[in-house]
């Protein structure tokens, strides 16, 4: 299944797309005061998995874990790489030779299913952020962020063509 995969390309696109997402989140925070996901909480969640705890009533109330912020950021980038791998396995090999925005954008939007239906419920935020103070805003933020990730896949692929 993974024969012929150019892992350098997969990693470069995944890291690049995730970095585009992080720049977007930084802009939202600095310009509009809109906070992004706290990756330390993701690290706490991942850290507690080794103890068999996969679901939380409220991840912020769970005990602090050693290196949770590092683990969270590392997990964030690994997920970006895995998503990029899945995308590259789904598109034809000709896409990399001539990247187009729409497939990457649609894939980015599709990846929002993971946080809405897996991560948010596991962190105690409810399905599709239903237990947050402003669920509709959280959903829109997630959808837009994942579209930005898709744009990041496209941009990273274009940049790779330059090298």
N, C-alpha and C positions, 0 to 999 in steps of 0.2 A: 504494500500500500504506500509506503514512504520511499520507494525506490525512485530515483531521479529527482528527489526534492533537493533544491538548493537551499540548504539551511541558513547560509549567510544571508540570502535574499529574504527568507522568511523572518529571520531575527531582525534584520534591518527594517523591514516594513512594519513589523510588530512594534519595535521600539520607536520608530518614527511616528507611527499612527498614535501611539500612546502619548508620546511627547506633544503632538499636536493637540490632543485632548487636554493635556496638562496645561499647555499655554492658554487654551480656551478657558479652562477653569480659573487660571490665574487672572486673566482679563476680567472675567465675570466678578471675581472677588474684589479686584482693585478698582474697577470702574463702576460697577453697579452694587457692590457690597453683597453679592450673592455667593454664599458659601458652597464649597464642593464637599464631596464625600470625604470623611475623615478616614484616611487609610490606616491610621493607627487602630481604629475599630475593626477594620478588615483583618489586620494583623492579630488582634486579640481573638477574633473569631477563628482564624486559621490555627492559632496557637492552642486554643482550647479544644480543637478537633482531636489533637493527640491524646487528650484525656477522655475522648468519647462524647464530648458535648458539641453537637452540631447545630442546635437550635437554642435561642435565648429569648427570654421574655423582654429583655432590654439589654443589648450588648454593652451599653455605657455603664450599666450597673454590675457587669461581670468583673471579676478581679483583674487588675492590670497584669499584663504578662511581660516577661523580660523580652526586650527587643521587638515589641509588638509593632512599633512604627516602621522599623526596617523590614520586618516580615510583611507588613501591609503594603509598603511601596514595592517590594520585590514581587509580591503576589500580583499587584496591579499590572506590572510590566510582563510577567509571565502570562497572565490572561490575555493581554494585548498580543503577545506572540502566538499563543494558541489560536485566538480568533483569526489572526492573519493566516496562519497555516490552514485553518478550515476554509477561509475564503479562497486561498490559492488552490486548494484541492477541488473547490466547487467550480471555479472559472476555468475556461480552457487555457492552455499554455500560451495561446496567442494574446491573451489579455495583458500579460506582463510586457510583451513586445510593443503593445499599443494600448496602454491603460485608458479606460473611460470612467467617467465619474459615476454614472447611474448605478452600475452593478455594485461598486464599492459603497455608495451611499445607502442603497437598499439593504446591503448586507449589514452595514453599521446599524441601521434602524432595527433589523431583525435581532441583533445581539442584545437589544434592550430586554428581551424576554428573560435573560439570565438574572439581572438584578431584580426585575419586577416580580418574578415568580420563584426565584430560589434564594438570592442573597437577602433581599429586604425581609421576606418572612423569617428567614433564619436569624436575622439580627434583631427581630422583635418589632419590626416596622410594619408588619402586615403585608398581605398580598398587594402588590402595586402601591406600596406606601400608604395603605389604607389607615394605618394607625398613627400617621404623622399629623402634625397640626394643620398642614395645608397639602393634602394628598394630590390635588389637581396640579399644583405648582411642582411638587416633587416628580410627578409623572412627566410633565412637560420638560422639566430639567433633564430627566433621564433620557427621554426620547431625543432631545436636541443634542445632548452630550454624545449619545451613541451615533447620531448622524455625523457629528464632528469627527468621531473616531473613523467613520467610513470615509469622510473627506481626507482624513489623515492617511488612510491606506492609499488613496489615490495620489495624494501629494508625495508620499514616500516612494511610491512606484515611479512617479515622474522623475523625482530626484535620482533614483537608482539608474534611470536611463541615461542620465548625464555622466555617469561614471562608467 
